Amino acid sequence: MAVTALLEVRLDPDRLPEAHRVLAETLVATRGFDGCLDVKVTADVDDPAHVVVVETWESREHDAAYRAFRASPEGRSELGTVLVAAPTLTVLEHLDI
């Protein structure tokens, strides 16, 4: 069953153009990862440094494999260099209701 992952990040407001570039580069691998169905990037209209990345995965297992990849040396990105706080991840299951 598909899941949606919400990755909430706080970008450095003084480095937004660079932060957007780093995020875009990071998401190339996300979008190409096995099981990734969709990735959308949204920003708070009142605080453009508050960004939520909305990822849709084929299954919880695909999402877990992606998270393991990102935790490995091969999967590390430069995203942490443009954040002002630790990201928050919420994984939601899709309900058939």
C-alpha angles and dihedrals in degrees: 000000000000122000133197120219120202113202109190115197135178109214123202101265091209091058103041098135091050091042091053090050092050091047092050091050091048093051093056089076092041093054091046095048117113110266097019108135100174144349125198127178118213131183133202107255091220097041113031091186089065104084132175119199110206112204125182117203131189090235145348088260092058090050091048091050089051092050089050089051091052090050091054126085090248092054099047117119136189092251093107090062092066099042125099094195139022113277121249121223126201120179116201128192121221114244124209097222 
